[in-house]
Amino acid sequence: QVHLVESGGGLVQPGGSLRLSCAASGRIFSINAMGWYRQAPGKERELVVIISGGMTKYADSVKGRFTISRDNAKNTVYLQMDRLKAEDTAVYYCNADVYDGITTLGYWGQGTQVTVSS
């Protein structure tokens, strides 16, 4: 079993910054892709950014404002969010494709609320 635990959400004013963290633990042989998704009220969950190997893919809405990074030694992924906007308000979920030595499965964190408001 693998667990993903997110942290770092909160309330921030427009133009401000937050840094999210997601740590994976459990039966982990290796982690392939890791990413962040978000879901705003009344909307579907959407991809924010994904990192796999040395490649990253950002949603157009966050390009130039959000930065993903990864610490493979700690099985942790970070999301630095700058110049936040009201429309960034959502629950942010971490996702990881984990190989446990036998099979690869996708796991989700519990989500962390990000609210951008004055």
Buried (B, 14 or more C-beta within 10 A) or exposed (E): EBEBBBEBBEEBEEEBEBBBBBBBEEEBEEBEBBBBBBBBEEEEBEBBBBBBEEEBBBBEEBEEBBBBEBEEEEBBBBBBBBEBEEEBBBBBBBBBBBBBEEEEEEBEBEBBEBBBEE
